[in-house]
Amino acid sequence: MAKTNRIVKDLDHAIKIYGGPRKFAQSFEYTSTEFIVRWHQFGVPAGARLGLFMGLVERGYIPHPRLLYGVTSWRTVLGVGWVLKRRAK
């Protein structure tokens, strides 16, 4: 079982893990940190979800589905829930 302090539930925690706003922006090839405000307002864009997921995993953390998709459980993510339900049978 994963330690709960390794689960990343919000964007601020993810930014801290990356080493701050500048390093976070560089990781996603942005020249400024202004995009962070939009990510806070509207969530992580679809094109950046996999990158954020993989970046956190590479750093030894587990992203919570709320951070990436705004849902409370992986079972409610389209595709993932179907696979988990099939596996349970």
N, C-alpha and C positions, 0 to 999 in steps of 0.2 A: 504494500500500500504506500502511496506517495505521501510525503510529508506535506501538510497543508500550507506551510510557509513557502513552498515551492510553486504553489498555484497562483497564477497571475490573473486577477479578476478585473483590473481596470487599466486604462491607458497610462495613467500617471505612474503606476508601478512598472509597466513595461518600459516606459521612457527611462526610468531610474535604472533598470536592469541594463539597458543599452549604454548607459554612461552619461545620460543627460540629453537635453533637447538637441544640441548640435550633433552629437554622435548618432542620435536617432535619425535626424534628418539626413545625414550623410549615408546611413545604411539604406535609406529609401531613395537616394539620389536626388534629394531636394536641396536647393541652394539656401533656403531660409527655413525658419521654424514656424512660419505662418500656417502651414498646412495642419499643424497640431490642433489649432483652434477648430478647424473644420471637422477633424476627426472626432473631437470632443462633442461637437454639435450633432453630427450626422452618423457617427460610427466609422469603423474601419472600412474603407472602400473595398469592393469585391476583389479588385486587382492586387491589393496589398495583403489580403488575409493569409494567403499561403506563405508569403515572405515573412510576415510577423510570426506566424505559427512556427515556421522552421527556425527563425532567428531565436525565438525564446527556447525552443527545444535544444538547439545547439548550445545555449548558455546554461542548460540544466534546469529549465523551468517548464511548467505545464500550463498552457493557456486555457483559461476557463471559456466555455462557449459563449458566455455573456460578453466577453471582450471582443470576440471575433464576429459573432452573429446576433448578439442581443437577446439570446435565449437562455433559459435556466438549466438546460440539460442537453447533452449531446444527442439524446433520443429524439429531440424535437427538430434537429437539423435535417433538412431534406436529404435523403440518401443514407445518411448515417443511421437514422432511426430504423429505416427499413432493413438494413443489414443486421443491426442488433436484434430486431424482432425475429428475423429468420434464424439467426444463430441460437436463440433461446428455445426454438422448437425441437 
